[in-house]
Amino acid sequence: MSSRPKRILWLALAAMLLPAAAMASGVSETFTRTSLLLILMITLADLCGFLFERMGMAEILGEIYAGIMLGNLALVGIEFNLSNLLRSSEFMVYSSELALVLLLFLVGLESDMRDLLKVGRNALAVAATGVALPIALGLGAGAALGFATGMQGWFVGAMLAATSVGITAKLLGDNGLVNTRSARVILGAAVIDDVIGILLLAVLASVVVTGEVSHGQLAWIIAKALLFFGLAIFFGQRLMPGVVHIISLNKHSSVWTGFALCLALGFAQLAHWAGLAPLIGAFVAGLLLDDVDFRVGDALQKHRLEELVKPISDIMLTIFFVGIGAQVKLEALADPGILLVIFTLTLVALVSKGVAGFAVRGQGYDRLGIGFGMIPRGEVGLVFAAFAFGHHVFDADMYSAVVMVVLLTTVVGPLLLKPRLASF
């Protein structure tokens, strides 16, 4: 039996035994409630993720689907309000915030700045087109239909501009096509999209938190974000090798895990003090460690570090994605207006990224395949949706609509790309 089914069976067994154990030991009601909630969320997310993977889809879809099921049990007569439980638990709220910090840290760790500078004009052109078109079309569609205006429209556009590099990369890797010319353009452009998206999130998040929207104040927010990036990377490149050298004197792997976690949290707090979203600091922390890998050599053991951090991030992200799904209100999908929003945004999402592939110049590229490879939104798009909902930019209906758009692009993108792989 593989490790995934075994894990699910053990968690299911624990779910049955925990209530009796909790009563026998006299543990607090808060501990029991939180433990049972965690077991329920993780077990169902693992099961759904496993089933979705067996069906050839991304595991993240299964985890979100698990949350949607748990968050809509009232529709089948079960009074279980998971959304309120998640919001009322400080542990769950912090777990979701920590998940985002770790997610952006890993994105930074996997984003090679030197490779970004060498991706070439084609990847840069695809990335620029794949950011500008979704934002423009998203803003236009929202204004025309009246469902997303002002700051809400910008968050919708930013969500549509994101690209999930992991989903497309897995499909390309499974087919042995990662090193083809078209695949390199997709992967390079997707990473640039993420970097631009995170910079955009820094600006939008600061506007939401501070309420500053004048041109002068907006320019100051952008300058502050760029200054934070510049100073963090400038000083980090000079200080990090020495710090890493000292830590490498301790050979225990747990030291690296603790160091990575503290660095991500520390930079997240620095970004918060600078008036930016903490996620931006976590992303910069990942970039710094990635750069140190080349300066220090094997001392950092970059890939090993990712392996050490990933088990923690996997659990935290499971909680986050289940929480994402739990906030989706299925009854909203019965509203024709919401269905129109989902259809319109999905169409914008497909067309805008599909067209981006035609920004490539030269021979030997599958332009349509490149565009299809940019379609999945995945994790970064959900970060925008979660932030906007948490700060009341999106209401419950709009949030449900954009999450459904992310899910649809994550399913449709690989389906469109698969027939094009023969042309890569």
Helices and strands as residue ranges (DSSP letters): H 3-25, H 29-54, H 59-71, G 73-76, H 82-88, H 90-110, H 113-117, H 120-145, H 150-161, H 165-174, H 181-210, H 215-247, H 253-273, H 278-296, H 302-326, G 330-334, H 336-356, G 357-359, H 367-373, H 378-390, H 396-417, G 418-423
